[in-house]
Amino acid sequence: MTETNDTTVQAAGCVLWRRSPYDGQLELCLVHRPKYDDWSHPKGKLKRGEDALAGALREVAEETGYTAEPGARLPTLHYLANGRPKQVCYWAAQAVAGAFAPNDEVDRVLWLSPLAARNRLTQPRDRTLVDDLLSAVRRP
């Protein structure tokens, strides 16, 4: 089966967070993709038949080296990528174990405060997810 140009690309990702090992403050993980020279939340295309949450957690592990505990569902983003509609489902996810090693897709990660992460993100659409995460993490 070939995809037509109007087929929506299905993707998923996480706004990955942890408590700083130094001061306990909230930190967000951003990934740098040299192919696009951008900073973003870890995300990627879903495999055929893959559940969106499973795909999001897989992408986090592949891109960052961390396993994550999923939390609240965050808003789904819709935009055009290379002329095709793309839909990216997001979750808040706490990093629970792991360590980063550079790979084919991601050459660097940064753990940043929410404000620094918002300022570092390349795409403005990704910045609203920082606020959504903060609301989700602060819920009882």
C-alpha positions, 0 to 999 in steps of 0.5 A: 500500500502506498501513501498518498500525499494527503495521508496524515502522518501519525506520530507520538512523543512525550514531554519528558521530565525529572526532578533535578538531582541537584536541587529537586527542581523540575527539568525537561529533556529536549533532544537535538536532531542534527538532521534538522538542527532543531531542539524538540521534545522526543517524538517520532512516527508510529509503526504500523498498528502501534498504539500511540502511547507505546510509540511515544515511550519507544521513541523516548527510549530510542532518542534519549536512552531513558525509560519513562513512566507515562502520566497525563495525556497532553494536547495533540499537535496538528501541523504540516511537515514536508507538505503533509499533515502530521498529527503528534499525540503527546504525554507527560512522562517522568524519566525513571532510569537510563542515560543518554548516548548519541545515536543516529537521530539525536546527537545531544540532549539537555535537561533544562528548567521549564523557562529555559526549555521553552526558550530553547525549543525551535518550534513555537507550537512545542512551547505550549506543551511546556505549559501543559506539562506544568499544569499536569505535574502540579495536579494532585 
